[in-house]
Amino acid sequence: MGNHGVMDFPQIWPHLSTSSQSWLMEHNGEPLPDDLIAEILSVTGGEQNAQWWTGPSVEGETQLTDEVVDWIETVANDDQS
């Protein structure tokens, strides 16, 4: 059994650039810009896990799930303390 398969967002997080992590903390819950979507997909090998990925909305904007938004908020709060 390899480590193939779906990555959870906490597994993706350390592989994101510092600027992407900062953007996610500052703009938590907002639609993701295309370059950030591309970076996340490069980390996951193109996998879009429904646990964290809501995919394009009706407006064509990609957002993270409420679960991930909450997780990022916790990371941001821990980061500031």
Secondary structure, DSSP 8 states (H G I E B T S, - for coil): --S-S---HHHHGGGS-HHHHHHHHHTTTS---HHHHHHHHHHHTT---TTTEEEE-TTS-EEE-HHHHHHHHHHHHHHH-
